[in-house]
């Protein structure tokens, strides 16, 4: 296990994703914890993680953690569903400070919300293939009936900003047809890109279906952890720093749609 010095409240929070989608998690963190200093790393040179092997996903995730450790972070949020589903247990075993993912928080909220136990999970192919959401949901409610659906085209639609047009609607109808027939009362958005398509997903699934945003639930879990451990920042900072491994300008331009606020500066770094 790799150890770090005693954790202090005024240290920053580290957040990483394979690219841009994790900015939806950062957005919720900033809204809930406006006084915390946060450092975001987008591994844009190696995106997407969803098509990689488990071994590569773990290695990339470890390299992201090691980079953020250079800033003396007090905890790290894995704002990537693929990394959370596949690499998180290994990261938590290897490093001796809090590392939270988006899977458990989202799964917990889905179980608490669902009355019928019929829960849908939307995610990348790697996330669905890992079965991480299904396993955790069933550990909380063994009687739950979970239907997982890979929706790979939702990612480019979100990044292109095609989230409310005919293309998005037809794509959502295609992906969600069989899931809708199973009448879930709760659907978990198991990819950080998918909140941008929340409107069209809700429209296709119907008003009676409750959508769970893992980003919102993860931010709440981080706040509870900080309050419970006394690691909440003592003095307000609110400073944000952004790092990527490729094409800072594209990240800044597209990322502002995900972050829903200005991203003034993005620095390019190498993880090796």
C-alpha positions as CSV (number, residue, x, y, z in Angstrom):
1,X,0.0,0.0,0.0
2,X,1.2,3.5,-0.9
3,X,0.9,5.9,2.1
4,X,0.8,9.6,2.2
5,X,1.4,12.0,5.2
6,X,-1.4,12.8,7.6
7,X,-4.4,14.2,5.8
8,X,-5.3,17.8,6.5
9,X,-8.6,19.5,5.8
10,X,-7.2,22.3,3.7
11,X,-5.7,20.0,1.1
12,X,-7.5,19.8,-2.3
13,X,-9.9,17.2,-3.6
14,X,-8.7,15.3,-6.7
15,X,-11.1,14.3,-9.4
16,X,-10.3,12.2,-12.5
17,X,-12.0,10.9,-15.6
18,X,-11.0,9.4,-18.9
19,X,-12.0,12.6,-20.5
20,X,-14.8,15.2,-20.3
21,X,-17.8,13.4,-18.8
22,X,-16.4,13.6,-15.2
23,X,-17.1,17.3,-15.4
24,X,-20.7,16.5,-14.6
25,X,-19.4,15.1,-11.3
26,X,-17.2,18.1,-10.7
27,X,-20.1,20.4,-11.3
28,X,-22.1,18.7,-8.6
29,X,-19.1,18.8,-6.2
30,X,-18.6,22.5,-6.8
31,X,-22.3,23.3,-6.2
32,X,-22.4,21.2,-3.0
33,X,-18.9,22.1,-1.7
34,X,-18.2,25.6,-3.1
35,X,-15.4,26.3,-0.6
36,X,-13.3,23.3,-1.5
37,X,-10.2,23.5,-3.7
38,X,-10.5,20.9,-6.5
39,X,-8.1,19.6,-9.2
40,X,-9.5,17.8,-12.2
41,X,-7.6,15.5,-14.5
42,X,-9.0,14.4,-17.8
43,X,-7.0,11.6,-19.5
44,X,-8.1,12.9,-22.9
45,X,-5.1,11.3,-24.8
46,X,-6.3,7.8,-23.9
47,X,-10.1,8.2,-23.9
48,X,-12.3,6.2,-24.1
49,X,-11.6,3.7,-21.3
50,X,-14.8,1.8,-22.0
51,X,-13.2,-0.2,-24.9
52,X,-10.0,-1.0,-23.0
53,X,-9.1,-4.3,-21.2
54,X,-9.5,-4.4,-17.4
55,X,-5.7,-4.5,-17.0
56,X,-5.2,-1.3,-19.0
57,X,-8.1,0.4,-17.2
58,X,-6.4,-0.4,-13.8
59,X,-3.0,0.9,-15.0
60,X,-4.4,4.1,-16.4
61,X,-6.4,4.7,-13.2
62,X,-3.3,4.2,-11.1
63,X,-1.4,6.6,-13.1
64,X,-4.1,9.2,-12.7
65,X,-4.1,8.8,-8.9
66,X,-0.3,9.1,-8.8
67,X,-0.5,12.4,-10.8
68,X,-3.1,13.8,-8.4
69,X,-1.0,12.8,-5.4
70,X,1.6,15.4,-6.5
71,X,-0.9,18.0,-5.3
72,X,-1.2,16.5,-1.8
73,X,-4.9,15.7,-2.3
74,X,-6.9,14.6,0.8
75,X,-9.2,12.3,-1.2
76,X,-9.8,11.4,-4.8
77,X,-13.1,11.0,-6.7
78,X,-13.0,8.5,-9.6
79,X,-15.5,10.4,-11.8
80,X,-15.5,7.7,-14.4
81,X,-18.0,4.8,-14.3
82,X,-15.6,2.5,-16.2
83,X,-12.7,3.1,-13.8
84,X,-15.1,2.9,-10.8
85,X,-16.5,-0.4,-11.9
86,X,-13.2,-2.1,-12.8
87,X,-10.3,-0.3,-11.0
88,X,-11.7,1.2,-7.8
89,X,-11.2,-1.9,-5.5
90,X,-7.6,-2.1,-6.6
91,X,-7.0,1.6,-6.1
92,X,-8.5,1.5,-2.6
93,X,-6.2,-1.4,-1.7
94,X,-3.1,0.2,-3.1
95,X,-3.5,3.7,-1.7
96,X,-4.0,4.7,1.9
97,X,-6.3,7.6,1.6
98,X,-10.0,7.9,0.7
99,X,-10.8,7.1,-2.9
100,X,-14.5,7.2,-3.9
101,X,-16.2,6.1,-7.1
102,X,-19.5,6.8,-8.7
103,X,-20.9,3.2,-8.8
104,X,-21.8,2.6,-5.1
105,X,-23.4,6.0,-4.6
106,X,-25.6,5.7,-7.6
107,X,-26.5,2.0,-6.9
108,X,-27.5,2.9,-3.3
109,X,-29.7,5.7,-4.5
110,X,-31.4,3.5,-7.1
111,X,-32.2,0.9,-4.5
112,X,-33.5,3.5,-2.0
113,X,-35.7,5.1,-4.8
114,X,-37.2,2.0,-6.4
115,X,-40.4,0.7,-5.0
116,X,-40.9,-2.2,-7.4
117,X,-37.3,-3.4,-7.4
118,X,-37.3,-3.2,-11.2
119,X,-34.2,-1.1,-11.9
120,X,-32.6,-0.2,-15.3
121,X,-28.9,0.7,-15.6
122,X,-27.5,2.6,-18.6
123,X,-23.8,2.6,-19.2
124,X,-20.8,2.0,-21.5
125,X,-20.1,-1.4,-22.8
126,X,-17.3,-1.9,-20.3
127,X,-19.4,-0.8,-17.3
128,X,-22.3,-3.0,-18.3
129,X,-19.9,-5.9,-19.0
130,X,-18.3,-5.6,-15.6
131,X,-21.7,-6.1,-13.8
132,X,-20.5,-3.7,-11.1
133,X,-23.9,-1.9,-10.8
134,X,-25.9,-5.1,-10.8
135,X,-23.7,-6.7,-8.2
136,X,-23.9,-3.8,-5.8
137,X,-27.7,-3.3,-6.3
138,X,-28.3,-7.0,-5.7
139,X,-26.1,-6.9,-2.6
140,X,-28.4,-4.2,-1.2
141,X,-31.6,-5.8,-2.5
142,X,-31.3,-9.5,-3.5
143,X,-34.9,-9.4,-4.9
144,X,-34.2,-6.5,-7.3
145,X,-34.6,-7.2,-11.0
146,X,-31.8,-5.3,-12.8
147,X,-31.7,-4.7,-16.5
148,X,-28.4,-3.3,-17.8
149,X,-28.3,-1.6,-21.2
150,X,-25.1,-0.4,-23.0
151,X,-25.7,2.9,-24.8
152,X,-22.3,3.7,-26.5
153,X,-23.7,6.3,-28.9
154,X,-24.9,8.5,-26.0
155,X,-21.3,9.6,-25.4
156,X,-20.6,11.2,-28.8
157,X,-24.1,12.7,-28.8
158,X,-23.4,14.4,-25.5
159,X,-20.0,15.7,-26.7
160,X,-21.4,17.0,-29.9
161,X,-24.3,18.7,-28.1
162,X,-26.9,16.6,-29.9
163,X,-28.9,16.0,-26.8
164,X,-32.4,17.1,-27.7
165,X,-32.8,16.7,-31.4
166,X,-34.3,13.9,-33.6
167,X,-31.0,11.9,-33.7
168,X,-30.9,11.8,-29.9
169,X,-34.5,10.8,-29.7
170,X,-34.2,8.0,-32.2
171,X,-31.1,6.7,-30.6
172,X,-32.7,6.7,-27.1
173,X,-35.8,4.9,-28.5
174,X,-33.6,2.2,-30.0
175,X,-31.5,1.6,-26.9
176,X,-34.4,1.9,-24.4
177,X,-37.1,-0.1,-26.2
178,X,-36.6,-3.4,-24.5
179,X,-35.9,-1.8,-21.1
180,X,-39.1,0.2,-21.3
181,X,-41.0,-3.0,-21.9
182,X,-39.8,-4.3,-18.6
183,X,-41.4,-1.3,-16.8
184,X,-38.6,-0.3,-14.4
185,X,-39.6,2.4,-12.0
186,X,-36.0,3.6,-11.6
187,X,-33.3,4.0,-14.2
188,X,-29.7,4.7,-13.2
189,X,-27.5,6.9,-15.5
190,X,-24.3,4.9,-15.2
191,X,-22.1,7.1,-17.3
192,X,-21.1,10.7,-16.6
193,X,-22.0,11.8,-20.1
194,X,-25.6,10.7,-19.7
195,X,-26.9,13.5,-17.5
196,X,-26.8,15.7,-20.6
197,X,-29.3,13.4,-22.2
198,X,-31.5,13.3,-19.2
199,X,-34.3,15.1,-20.9
200,X,-34.6,12.7,-23.9
201,X,-34.1,9.6,-21.7
202,X,-37.0,10.8,-19.4
203,X,-39.2,11.5,-22.4
204,X,-38.7,8.0,-23.9
205,X,-39.0,6.2,-20.5
206,X,-42.0,8.3,-19.4
207,X,-42.7,10.6,-16.4
208,X,-43.3,7.7,-14.0
209,X,-39.7,6.5,-14.3
210,X,-37.3,8.1,-11.8
211,X,-33.8,8.8,-13.2
212,X,-30.9,8.6,-10.8
213,X,-27.8,10.7,-11.6
214,X,-24.7,9.1,-10.2
215,X,-22.9,12.5,-10.2
216,X,-25.4,14.0,-7.8
217,X,-25.3,11.0,-5.5
218,X,-21.5,10.9,-5.5
219,X,-21.2,14.6,-4.6
220,X,-23.5,14.0,-1.6
221,X,-21.4,11.0,-0.5
222,X,-18.2,13.1,-0.7
223,X,-19.8,15.8,1.5
224,X,-21.0,13.3,4.1
225,X,-17.4,11.8,4.2
226,X,-15.8,15.2,4.7
227,X,-18.3,16.1,7.5
228,X,-18.0,12.7,9.2
229,X,-14.2,12.6,9.2
230,X,-13.6,16.3,9.9
231,X,-11.8,16.8,6.6
232,X,-14.1,19.6,5.3
233,X,-12.0,22.7,4.4
234,X,-11.6,25.1,7.3
235,X,-11.1,28.2,5.1
236,X,-13.0,28.9,1.9
237,X,-10.9,28.6,-1.3
238,X,-13.0,27.4,-4.2
239,X,-10.0,27.3,-6.4
240,X,-10.3,25.0,-9.5
241,X,-7.5,23.6,-11.6
242,X,-7.9,21.6,-14.8
243,X,-5.4,19.3,-16.4
244,X,-5.6,17.1,-19.5
245,X,-3.3,14.8,-21.4
246,X,-4.2,16.1,-24.9
247,X,-5.9,19.0,-26.7
248,X,-6.7,21.6,-23.9
249,X,-8.7,23.8,-26.2
250,X,-11.1,21.1,-27.2
251,X,-11.5,20.1,-23.6
252,X,-12.2,23.7,-22.6
253,X,-14.7,24.3,-25.4
254,X,-16.7,21.0,-25.1
255,X,-16.2,20.8,-21.3
256,X,-18.0,24.0,-20.6
257,X,-21.2,22.3,-21.8
258,X,-20.7,19.6,-19.2
259,X,-19.5,21.8,-16.4
260,X,-22.2,24.5,-17.2
261,X,-19.8,27.3,-16.4
262,X,-16.7,28.9,-17.8
263,X,-13.4,27.0,-17.8
264,X,-10.8,29.7,-18.1
265,X,-7.6,27.7,-18.2
266,X,-6.6,24.1,-19.0
267,X,-3.0,22.8,-18.8
268,X,-1.7,19.9,-20.8
269,X,0.4,17.3,-18.8
270,X,2.1,14.0,-19.4
271,X,1.4,11.1,-16.9
272,X,4.6,9.3,-17.8
